[in-house]
Amino acid sequence: MEVNSNHINLAFDKEINNSKTWFQDKVLDVCGHTSKILVERLMQRLVEIFLYPYFLKVSSLSEEPQDCFPATGIKINDRCASLEIGTGRVAINTRQFLRHLVDFLLRWAFCFFGILFPKGSNKTSTPAVLVFGVGDEAIFFDSNDDRFVNYCRSGPIDPLRNGKKFFIEASSGHVSSVPSNFEYSKYPLIQLLRKTTIGVFGRFKILIKHIKLFWEYLVAVVRLPQLSLLGKDFAYNGIISELDEQGV
């Protein structure tokens, strides 16, 4: 049976909507996020995780004469979780949960040491713009970032056009043609955290929020293990919100 990508996307959207309904009465406000925001972010993660496995499942079934879409009750499995067709139920086994927990702990600890050990030189008090997910190939041409800098300065995106200081996600070793304004790092948020001049009290506030977030996260994922899919978000949440409050 032949099926095109539009049919697959529509069928997959239905499964995501089923998951949204399944989550809505289970997710509570936690770690500074409302339940509505958490559910929406979970749906984004489910698309990231399950869209490709769902396509593969449909492709394999399309080679057979019967209905090529997975039947209700079939599970789409991934290393992160499993999705039950028809109900939208998302399940995480013990091994997956521990993997997510370790990933959160590593990210949280990385942030923790970034708070405790600021850089002694090249600090900045200028509000910064963080840029993620652009990719080295879109930034550099012959190891030069002039085109990217020009796009930021004259492009249609206000924060890029008006920003004074940029910390941009990129592989290590890159130096900007305008190093006083553009810095490249594998971890832009941590780079900003270590370089910003927020003072001892400002860092103490971030540290307290970061530690509080650790315990809130543990309680949240014990209650609802599926929230561990958002471990990366939670690991950085305290730092981002506090830096924003301090006008960084």
C-alpha positions in Angstrom: 0.0 0.0 0.0 1.4 3.4 -1.0 1.4 6.3 1.4 2.9 9.7 1.2 4.6 11.9 3.8 1.5 14.1 4.2 -0.6 11.1 5.3 2.2 10.0 7.7 2.5 13.5 9.2 -1.3 13.8 9.7 -1.4 10.4 11.4 1.5 11.2 13.6 0.0 14.5 14.6 -3.1 12.6 15.8 -0.8 10.5 18.0 0.9 13.6 19.4 -2.6 15.1 20.2 -3.4 11.8 22.0 -0.3 12.2 24.0 -1.1 15.8 24.8 -4.5 14.7 26.1 -2.9 11.9 28.1 -0.4 14.3 29.7 -2.7 17.3 30.5 -4.1 15.9 33.8 -0.8 14.5 34.9 1.6 17.4 34.6 1.7 20.0 37.4 3.5 23.4 37.6 7.1 22.7 38.5 10.6 24.3 38.4 9.2 27.7 37.5 7.2 26.4 34.5 3.4 26.2 34.2 1.9 22.9 33.4 0.7 24.3 30.0 4.3 25.2 29.0 5.6 21.8 30.2 3.0 19.9 28.2 3.8 22.0 25.1 7.5 21.4 25.6 6.9 17.6 26.1 5.0 17.5 22.8 8.0 19.1 21.0 10.3 16.4 22.6 7.9 13.7 21.5 8.1 14.9 17.9 11.9 15.0 18.1 12.0 11.5 19.5 9.3 9.6 17.7 8.7 11.2 14.3 11.5 9.3 12.5 10.8 5.9 14.2 7.1 6.4 13.3 8.1 7.0 9.6 10.2 3.9 9.7 7.3 1.8 11.1 4.9 3.0 8.5 7.4 2.4 5.8 7.9 -1.2 6.9 4.2 -1.8 7.1 3.6 -0.2 3.7 5.3 -3.2 2.1 2.5 -5.4 3.3 -1.0 -5.6 1.9 -2.8 -4.6 5.1 -3.2 -1.1 6.6 0.2 0.5 6.7 -0.4 2.5 9.8 0.4 1.0 13.2 -2.7 -0.4 15.0 -3.9 0.8 18.4 -1.8 -0.7 21.1 1.4 -1.0 19.1 4.4 0.7 20.7 6.9 2.9 18.9 10.2 2.4 20.7 13.2 4.6 21.0 16.2 4.7 23.3 14.6 7.6 25.2 11.0 6.2 25.7 8.1 4.4 24.0 4.9 5.7 22.6 1.7 3.7 22.5 -0.4 4.1 19.3 -4.0 5.1 19.9 -3.7 6.1 23.5 -0.7 8.5 23.3 0.7 6.9 26.5 4.4 7.5 26.9 6.4 5.0 29.0 10.0 5.2 30.3 11.6 2.1 31.7 14.1 2.0 34.6 17.2 2.1 32.3 15.9 5.0 30.3 15.0 6.9 33.4 18.4 6.4 34.9 20.0 7.5 31.6 17.9 10.7 31.6 18.7 11.3 35.3 22.5 10.9 34.8 22.3 13.3 31.8 20.5 15.9 34.0 23.0 15.5 36.8 26.0 16.0 34.5 24.5 19.1 33.0 23.4 20.4 36.4 26.9 19.8 37.8 28.5 21.6 34.8 26.4 24.6 35.5 27.1 24.4 39.2 30.9 24.7 38.6 30.3 27.4 36.1 28.5 29.4 38.9 31.3 28.8 41.4 34.3 29.5 39.1 33.9 32.7 37.0 36.6 33.7 34.5 39.0 36.2 35.9 39.5 38.1 32.6 37.5 39.5 29.6 34.4 39.9 31.8 31.4 41.7 30.5 28.6 43.8 32.0 26.8 44.2 28.7 23.5 42.4 28.3 24.1 39.4 26.0 22.3 37.6 23.2 22.7 33.8 23.2 22.5 32.0 19.8 21.9 28.3 19.6 21.5 25.8 16.8 22.7 27.8 13.8 25.5 25.4 12.9 29.1 26.1 12.0 28.4 25.7 8.2 26.0 28.6 8.3 28.3 30.9 10.4 31.7 30.4 8.8 33.0 30.6 5.2 36.7 29.8 4.8 36.9 30.0 8.7 35.6 33.6 8.5 32.4 34.8 10.1 32.1 38.2 8.3 28.9 37.1 6.4 27.3 36.0 9.7 28.3 39.2 11.5 26.9 41.3 8.6 23.6 39.3 8.7 23.2 39.9 12.4 23.9 43.6 12.0 21.6 44.3 9.1 19.1 41.4 9.2 15.4 41.4 10.2 15.8 39.9 13.7 15.8 42.7 16.3 17.9 41.0 19.0 20.6 40.1 16.4 20.5 43.6 14.9 20.6 45.5 18.1 22.6 43.2 20.4 26.0 44.4 21.7 27.4 41.1 22.9 26.8 37.6 21.5 27.7 34.2 22.8 27.1 31.8 19.9 27.0 28.0 19.9 29.7 26.6 17.7 32.5 24.0 17.8 35.6 25.0 19.7 38.5 26.8 18.2 36.7 29.6 16.3 37.6 33.2 16.7 35.3 36.0 15.4 36.5 38.8 13.2 34.8 41.0 15.8 36.0 39.3 19.0 34.9 42.1 21.3 31.3 41.5 20.3 31.0 37.9 19.0 32.3 34.9 21.0 31.9 31.2 20.0 31.6 28.4 22.4 30.3 24.8 22.7 28.4 26.0 25.8 27.3 29.7 25.3 25.2 29.8 28.4 28.1 28.7 30.6 30.4 31.0 28.8 28.1 33.9 29.6 27.7 32.8 33.2 31.4 32.7 33.8 32.1 36.0 32.1 29.3 38.2 33.3 29.9 40.7 36.1 27.0 40.0 38.4 28.9 40.2 41.7 29.1 37.8 44.6 25.5 38.4 45.7 24.3 37.8 42.1 26.1 34.6 41.9 24.9 33.5 45.3 21.3 34.1 44.2 21.9 31.9 41.1 23.5 29.2 43.2 20.6 29.1 45.6 18.1 28.9 42.7 20.2 26.2 41.0 20.3 24.0 44.1 16.6 24.5 44.8 15.9 23.4 41.2 17.9 20.2 41.7 15.5 19.0 44.5 12.4 20.2 42.7 13.5 18.3 39.6 14.1 15.1 41.6 10.6 15.3 43.2 9.0 16.0 39.9 10.5 13.1 38.0 9.9 10.6 40.8 6.2 11.6 40.6 6.1 11.6 36.8 9.2 10.0 35.2 8.2 11.2 31.7 9.3 14.7 32.8 12.9 13.3 32.7 12.7 13.8 29.0 13.1 17.5 29.7 16.2 17.1 31.9 18.3 19.4 29.6 15.7 22.2 30.0 15.5 21.8 33.7 19.3 21.7 34.2 19.7 25.2 32.7 16.4 26.7 33.9 17.5 28.3 37.1 20.5 30.0 35.5 18.5 31.4 32.6 15.7 32.8 34.7 18.0 34.4 37.2 20.3 35.9 34.6 17.3 37.3 32.9 16.0 38.8 36.2 19.4 40.4 36.7 19.2 42.0 33.2 22.2 40.0 31.8 
